[in-house]
Amino acid sequence: MDYKADSARYSKMPYRRCGNSGLVLPAISLGLWQNFGHVDLRSTYENILYTAFDLGITHFDLANNYGPPPGSAESNFGDILQKGFGAYRDEMIISTKAGYTMWDGPYGDWGSKKYLVSSLDQSLKRMQLDYVDIFYHHRPDPNTPLEETMTALDLIVRQGKALYVGLSNYPPEQAQEAFDILRKLGTPCLIHQPKYSMLVRTPEEGLLDVLGKNMVGCIAFSPLAQGLLTDKYLNGIPAESRASRNPSLSPDQITKEKVSSIKKLNDIASSRGQKLVEMAIAWLLKDARVTSVLIGASKVSHIHDAYNALQNTAFTESELSAINNVLSEIN
Ligand SMILES: NC(=O)c1ccc[n+]([C@@H]2O[C@H](COP(=O)([O-])OP(=O)(O)OC[C@H]3O[C@@H](n4cnc5c(N)ncnc54)[C@H](OP(=O)(O)O)[C@@H]3O)[C@@H](O)[C@H]2O)c1
């Protein structure tokens, strides 16, 4: 497909500074964890990428294992870059990660220097890129010294294979330790990627304070709780939904009680003139420490819904307390 980006794309999206770095990120970023693998329909995910970029979504988040099969999201993304999208490479922030199981044997998982360096080399080949903008350690490794993992991240930047480094799923104390090591090495941590949504508020228990204090950015993943914070499951589990086809969201997580609370959130969103998906994204962006909200999408319309969240990101005290009341029923 011949793609030409919308010339109005940069008037459409707010960009927020990532910690105290020189980099700004779009308020909404797009992740390729699901729906971009070899099992998915190319025309659909290609259109999702183009729609996102046309709306000013400049940041695309990948990982070595995204697919299925693992690696295929990177290969497909690389192929789309080759077919023309790559003309905009310098307008994009592309990230990838390593930290979960990727290949057989003792060197294809966790946080050794051996694994991180080899994995990024493989990711660059699949995406047909010389470098990524951000390389993440995907999860903490209890058995590799933190110094080794951070030294590997520093090395990767010095080799020119990544411009910045980030951490994902690190708890606050370990994140602080890692930030201190990285700062000493001369490669400060750019960003942390935690799971954060109205249904998963763990980052409020210390992580956001650590990020604020260290001036490290934050990109919130699974902001819609994989689709729960939309109107999708209000009346059962549709056949074409993640809960019906992917083990990452099992139907038994969608209890009657949860759905009844989500209906109340949906009513609060309606009273603000928003869809629930819009309110869920706006609710994360109200905190200035959140640099970007990292959504997933299986349809082009999901990108438009997310973008519409930006029309109203302000909350009154009474709206926030009504939301908190509902969330306290769930958590
Ligand atoms: N660092 C990590 O460990 C980690 C872990 C997980 C994810 N991530 C990152 O975060 C990104 C986003 O994660 P996520 O996909 O879980 O995010 P999410 O935004 O919480 O969920 C996205 C899913 O919600 C549904 N959805 C989205 N918009 C909708 C709408 N308007 N109406 C109805 N349903 C809608 C779609 O699922 P359906 O298929 O049901 O349509 C979509 O695939 C990933 O791609 C990845 O980059 C990182």
The ligand as a Gaussian input file, in Angstrom:
#p B3LYP/6-31G(d) Opt

LIG

0 1
 N        5.947000      -4.262000      29.470000
 C        5.106000      -5.262000      29.582000
 O        5.320000      -6.230000      30.331000
 C        3.835000      -5.204000      28.783000
 C        2.806000      -6.136000      29.013000
 C        1.619000      -5.993000      28.267000
 C        1.500000      -4.971000      27.335000
 N        2.552000      -4.108000      27.125000
 C        2.483000      -3.028000      26.107000
 O        1.258000      -2.324000      26.225000
 C        0.568000      -2.353000      24.980000
 C       -0.917000      -2.308000      25.202000
 O       -1.338000      -3.429000      25.982000
 P       -2.821000      -3.951000      25.840000
 O       -3.061000      -4.398000      24.436000
 O       -3.070000      -4.894000      26.954000
 O       -3.608000      -2.562000      26.074000
 P       -5.114000      -2.151000      26.356000
 O       -5.248000      -0.830000      25.682000
 O       -5.410000      -2.251000      27.806000
 O       -6.011000      -3.256000      25.615000
 C       -6.132000      -3.246000      24.222000
 C       -7.294000      -4.122000      23.801000
 O       -8.519000      -3.598000      24.309000
 C       -9.523000      -3.714000      23.307000
 N       -9.938000      -2.353000      22.914000
 C       -9.142000      -1.290000      22.671000
 N       -9.862000      -0.211000      22.337000
 C      -11.151000      -0.596000      22.371000
 C      -12.379000       0.075000      22.120000
 N      -12.399000       1.355000      21.768000
 N      -13.528000      -0.607000      22.263000
 C      -13.527000      -1.914000      22.612000
 N      -12.388000      -2.613000      22.855000
 C      -11.211000      -1.960000      22.735000
 C       -8.906000      -4.473000      22.142000
 O       -9.068000      -5.864000      22.392000
 P       -9.943000      -6.860000      21.472000
 O       -8.970000      -7.781000      20.879000
 O      -10.852000      -7.535000      22.457000
 O      -10.668000      -6.030000      20.449000
 C       -7.455000      -4.118000      22.287000
 O       -6.582000      -5.024000      21.653000
 C        1.080000      -3.653000      24.332000
 O        0.875000      -3.677000      22.934000
 C        2.537000      -3.587000      24.685000
 O        3.196000      -2.677000      23.849000
 C        3.700000      -4.214000      27.835000

